[in-house]
Amino acid sequence: MKSRDLITVRALTAPAALLSRAAAARADAPAEPDDEPTTLQADNVMVLRFSAFGAWYEINSWYEGRFLERVLPGAFTKTIAERGDRVKILFNHGMDFFIGDKILGVPEVLEERSDGAYAEVPMLDTSYNRDLIPGLAAKGYGSSFMFNVLDELWNYEPEPSEYNPEGLPERSVLQVRLFECGPVTWPASHAATAGLRSLGMTDWYGEQLRSRDRDRHEVLVRSFTDFRDKHGLRTPGGEAARADVDPVRDEPSGTAPQGAADSPTDAPDTPVVHHASGLTPSQRDAHLRAQRYPFLIKEAS
């Protein structure tokens, strides 16, 4: 399983904000209190700063293993140019019980800025968007995005440093394929797992999938088991998760987001594909991609 075939989710605790267009136009400047709308108006845009460049953060995940990661400038340039008009803006990655995978809006601005990836999204005048306004105005939501890693550099044996005192493996993400971004609840929650606190939400995504379809969840576990084996990574507990083991349920008590396992999801699912005898690795990869949920592969670059 290649990194480019894995669905990865990252989140920032930097808030998703609802601003007037005038406030959003002040590049990188926060809105003054009087500029923060409390109702949905035609002049409102949701601002998402969903990936910061150059900052190391720790991934401490049952699925991905434990390592340091950073996203470098230029990682979003190609995907925005080639498929930016197909990037979806969803709440909680389309897994919210009430909103599901209804889009919040269509990006008016989607670009790289000096400090990271940035989007401005005029919100559709819908009942579900109006329900989100108070939380957005209070900066109660974080920003998150779903992507594949297309190009990366690994340093498996770095010298201990100030940002990496344990000498964990380091991954620099050079290029991604962006599928979706939007506001999320969990990054602002103290109930988040260590992986969530360190920007990784792949565990959360996997737990949502486990609650909906255990077969697809097992495929996800096997895929990330291959990923960890390839890069010599270990899970937080020091034991690789297996397809027949529920990695979140085996965590120490109290580390999983409350209610996550009970939240139905309308988000696209990962493929139900089992390794068939007689297939070459390239044929198996093609079969996996063919089964992946539609909005991830349609016209993919």
N, C-alpha and C positions, 0 to 999 in steps of 0.2 A: 504494500500500500504506500503510494507516494504522498508526500505532504500536500501536493496540489489536489489530491482527491479527498482530503479530510476537511470536514466542516468544523471550523474553528470560530469561537466566539470570545470577544474581549470587551471589557467595559471600563469606563472611566467614572470616577466619582465626581468629576467636574460636571456641574448640573446641566441638564437640558433646559434651556430658557425660552420663555415666550416674550418677545420684545416687539416694540413698534419698529417699522421699517427704518425710521430715522435713527433709532438706537442701534439697530443691527448694522447700519451703514458705517457707524464709527468703528472701524476695523479694530478688533481685539479689545475694544473698550466696553466695560460692563454698563448696563443701563443704570441711570439714576433711579431712585425709588419711585419718583413720579412717573417715570416712563414705563413701568412694569404694568402691563394690562392685566385686568382681573376678569375680563369677559372676552369672548371671541369676536374680533372685529376684522373687517377687510384689510386693515392696515397692519395686522399682526403677522409675525413670522416666528416659527420655532427655530432656534439656533442650536445646532449640534456641533460640538467640538469632540469628535469621537475617537481620535487617535493622536497622541502626542509623539513628536519625533525625538529620537535620540535618548530618551529616558529609559534606563534599565528598570525592569520590574520582574518580580519573581512569579513564575507559574508553579503552583504546588497542587497538582491535579491528579485525581485517581485515574483519569483517562490519559492525559498527556505526559504525566511524570513531573519531575521537579527539575527546573532549569531557569536561567535568566533569559529574558527576551527584550529586544528593543525593535522599534520600527524606524527605518531610516527614511530621510527625505527622498522623494521620488517613488516610493512604494505604491502610491495610488495614481500616479500620472497616467499610466497606460490604461488601467481599468476605467478611469473616469473618461478618458478620450474615446475608448472603444465601446463602453457599455454603460456610461453614466446615466443615460436616459432610461435604463432598465433597473436601476437601483431602487429598491422598495423602501418605504419609510413605514415601519410598523412599531407598535407598542409591545414591549416584552417579546420581541422576535415572533410576533404573531401567535403567542401562546396564552394570551390573556383569555380567561373564561368567557368574558362578556364581549370583548372587542374582536377576538379571534385574529384573522389575518386581513382585516379591513385596513386599507392604507390610510394614514393620517393626512397625507398630502403628497404632492409631487415636488421634488426639489427645484427651487428656483436658482439656487447657487449650490454647486457641488465642486469643491476644488481643494487643492493643497495650498496651505498658507505656510508662512515661515516656521510656525510652531507645530503644525499638524494638519490633519484632515478636517474639513469644515463644510457644513451644509446650512443653508437657509431654506426653510420649508413653509410656505403659506399653508395653513391648516384648513382643510375642508370644513365647511359649515355643517357639521353633523352632530347628532346627539352624543355620540361616544367621544368626539373631540371636546365638546363642551364639558363633559365629565372630567377630562384631563386638565382643564384650564387651572383650577385652584392649585393642583400639585405642581404644575409647571411654573405658575407665578411665584410659588413659594420655594422654587428651586429644590423640590423634593425628589426629583428623578435624576438619575445619572444617564450617561450616553453610552451606547453599545453598538457594536457592528459585527456582522457575520461575513466570513471570508474564507478563501483558500489561500495558502501560501504557494506562490508560483516560483519564487527564487529566494534563496536563503544562504547564509554562511554560518557555519558552526565552528566554535572553538570548544573542543571537548575537554581540554586540560588547561584551563586558564590559571595563571598565578593568582592566589588570593589578593584581593584589593579592597579598597574602602567600600566600593559598591557591591563587591562580591567576596565577602570575608571567608566564605566556605569553599571558594573555588568551584562553584557549580558550573556545569556546561552552559555555554552562552550561545544564543541564537540571534543573529541579526536578520531581520526580515527585509528583503530587498524589493520584492514585488508581490502584490496580492491581487486576487480577483475579488472585488467587492460585490456582494449580493444584496445586502440589506443593512440599514442602520436605523436608530431611533431611540426614544427614551425607554429606560428600564427601571424597575423598582428596586431590585436587589442590591445594586452597588451602594445605595444609601442606607442599607439595613445592617444593623449590628448582628443580625442572625446569620450573616453570610459566612460561607466557609472560608478557610484560609486562601483557597484558590480564587474565590470571588474578591476577597479583600485585596488580592494582588493582581487584579484586573482580569483574571481568567474566569469566563462563565461557561466554559465547555462542560464542566461538571453539572452545572445547573441545567443546561440544555439536555444533557444525557439523562438527568433525573426526570425531566419532563417527558422525554421520550420513553423511558422505562415505565412510567405510569400509564402510558397509552398503548404501547406495543412492545412487548418484551422480545419478540423475534428481531425487530429492527434494533432494539437496544443491544442485543447480543452481537449483531453485526458491527455496531459502533464500537463496542468493547473490543472485539477482535481486531478491528482496523487500528485502533489506538495501541493495542498490544503489539502489533507489527511495527508501528511507529516508534514505540519505546524501545523495542528490541533493536531496531535499526540504529538508533542513536545512543544506545546504552543507558537509557533513563530508567529511573525507579519511581514507583508511586510513593506518596507521603508515608505510607506504612511500611515501605520497604519490600512489598510483595506485589508482583504484577497482577492486575485484575484479569480474570478469565471470563470467557463467554458465559460460563455457568455460575458465575459469582456476581452478586449484586454489589458493586463497589461502594455505592452510597450507603446502602443499608449496613455494610460492614464497617462504616466509619465510627469513631468514638461518638457516644451519645451527645446530641446537641450541636453537632457541627453542620448539619444540613439545614438549608433554609426552611423555616416552618411553613408547612402547607405545600411545599413544592411538589411532593409526590402525589398530592391530591388534585393538582391543577390540570384539567383536561387541556389538550392543545389542538388547535386547528392549523398549526404551522406544518409546512411540508416535512415529510418523514425521510429518514435515510433509507437506502435501498435494502430490500430483503434479498440478499444474494449469498449463496453458500458456495464455497470453493468446489468446483466440479473437476473430477479427474479428467485428464486428457487436454485441458486448456493450458496454453502457454501463459506466462505472466502478462504479456501484452494483450492477449485475448481476454484474460480475466479482468484487467484494468478497463478495457473497452466495455465489457459486460457490466461492470460496476457503474461506469459513467452513464451507460444507456439507461440504467435503472434509477439513477438519481432523480430527485424530484424536479419537476419541469422548469421552474423559474431559475434553477441553478445552472441548467445546461442549455437552455434555449438560446441560441445565437451566442454561446459563450466564446470568448476569445481564446 
